[in-house]
Amino acid sequence: MVLPDVAEVAATLERLGLRRRITSDVGDWVDLAAPGGGLVAAHRAERPSVQISFEHPDVQALAERLEAAGIAATVVDESYGLSLRIPNPDAGVAPAVPAGTEIWVNQTQTDLYGYSRSDT
């Protein structure tokens, strides 16, 4: 089973007032901007999950700043750009946050090969 139905998730979020921002050409990814700020994204996956993530224009520089402050940071090259991963400080401590959970900081997507931008 593949979840979620990305088109249905996007339609529901649009009915709630969010505005489509970036959509993959194959329909397996969409992110939407909330009226008061922030983003929500949905993408097709083998199992349902939630991932807290942020967006930053230069994750490489951010990783250097975090490392200088003594915070472990890993930069991963994804198809849409770079993604910074840092250990979630609540992982294994807060009941709803499993051990090993990471916080992601995705590089602001500028390469739109395979994607369409709706907010320009």
Secondary structure, DSSP 4 states (H G I P E B T S, - for coil): --B--HHHHHHHHHHTT-EEEEEETTSSEEEEE-TTS-EEEEE-BSS-----EEEES-HHHHHHHHHHTT---EEEEETTEEEEEEE-TTTTTSTTS-TT-EEEEEEPP---TTEEE---
